Amino acid sequence: MAAVFNLTYNTARAIVKSDTVDSEQVNGHYPTAIWVGGAGIVRAIMEDNTDVQFTCVAGTILPIYAKRVMSTTTSATLMVGLYQQ
């Protein structure tokens, strides 16, 4: 059975893909989730430096704490970092 997440977010920032620069922090925290507007692969560096890839359909919310979305390999578009503050 799939997990159901009932989360709300109160801040959002555009995700800028980069192989060297971490995502913007809000009040000292990376995004709580990433909204993926355009289908494709999201290659993320997690807070513990784990390098992972997700294949996403348009409109996916990835409930992950990622400190960076890599430019290399990431083909998904229109990504927005969602924050719970």
N, C-alpha and C positions, 0 to 999 in steps of 0.2 A: 504494500500500500504506500502511496506517495505521501511524503510529509507535507503538512499544510502550514504555511507561515502566515501569521496575521500580524504583520509589522507595519508601523507607520513611520514616515520620515518627515522631518521638518526643515531640511536644508538640502539643496542640490547644486552640483557644480558639473560643468561639462568635463568629460574625461579627455585629456590630451594624451594620445599614445606617444610613448617615448621608451627607448631602450636604456636611457641613462638617468632620467629625472622621475622622481616619485610623484604620485598624484597629490593634489592639493589637500592639505589637512585643514579641518575646521575644528577649532578649539582643541588642537593637539591630536586629532583622530583622523584616520583614513576613512574612506567611505565604508558604510555598513553593508551596502549592496551596490550593484551596478545594473542599471536599466540598459538593455541592448535594443535599440530601435531598428537596426538593419541586420538581417541574418548574416551569420558567418562565425568564424573562430575568434574567441577571446583568449589570448595568452596573457596570463596574469602572474605577477610575483606576489605571493602572499606575505603577510607580516613576518613569518618565520623564514622567509627567502625561498620557499618552495616555488618552483616554476611549474605551472599547470596550464592545461589548455581545455577550453570548453567549447563545444559546438552548440550554437544557439540559434533558435528561430527568432524572427522579428517579434519584439514585445516581451522578451524574456527578462525577468528580474533574477540576477545571480545573487543569492544571499551569502556573499563572501566578503571577508576583510582583506582586500587586496591593496597593497601599497603602490603598485605600478601596473599599468597595462602596456605591454610591450608593443612597439611598432612592428618589429619583425614577427611575422606569422599572423598577427591579428588582422582579420579581414572584416570583422563586424564593424558597423558604423553607427553613428548617432548615439553614442554611449554617454550616459549621465551617471555620475557618482551620487548616491543617495546617502544621507547622513541622519542619524538619530542623535539629537543633542539634548 
